[in-house]
């Protein structure tokens, strides 16, 4: 049994390609860092509504650092979303 490929931006299982539909724009290109960061922070906030914005940003940056699409992004490397 093989493992399904994962989106290189968020880790969601995908059928083909590098990115899922949540991480791409209408032309299939990866969304900007700012778009993805804000959407991932919002997703994290729904999972942990008691967390502060600072905590959510830190958690999001930590997760993004594990994703191939973002791990070398300067803002992820600096940890300053």
URCOR-V190935 format. One record per pair of residues at least 4 apart in sequence whose ideal C-beta (glycine too) atoms are under 8 Angstrom apart, sorted by the first residue. I is the first residue (numbers start at 1). J is the second residue. Records with the same first field share a line. If there is no record, write none. Layout:
# URCOR-V190935
I->J  J
This chain:
# URCOR-V190935
4->13  14  15
5->13  14  15  16
6->11  12  13  14
7->11  12  13  14  18  19  20  22  23
8->18  19  67  68  69
9->18  19  20  23  30  31  36  67  69  70
10->20  22  23  36  40  67
11->63  66  67
12->20  22  23
14->19  20
17->28
18->30  69
19->23  24  30  69
20->24
22->39
23->30  31  36  69
24->28  29  30  31
25->29  30  31
30->36  69
31->35  36  39
32->36
33->37  70  73  75
34->38
35->39
36->40  64  70
37->41  60  64  75  81
38->42
39->43
40->44  60  63  64
41->45  53  56  57  60  81
42->46
43->47
44->48  51  56  59  60  63
45->49  51  56
48->55  56  59
51->55  56  59
52->56
53->57
54->58
55->59
56->60
57->61  81
58->62  79  81
59->63
60->64  81
61->65  75  76  79  80  81
62->66
63->67
64->70  71  73  76
65->70  71  76  77
66->71
67->71
70->76
71->76  77
72->76  77
73->77
74->78
75->80  81
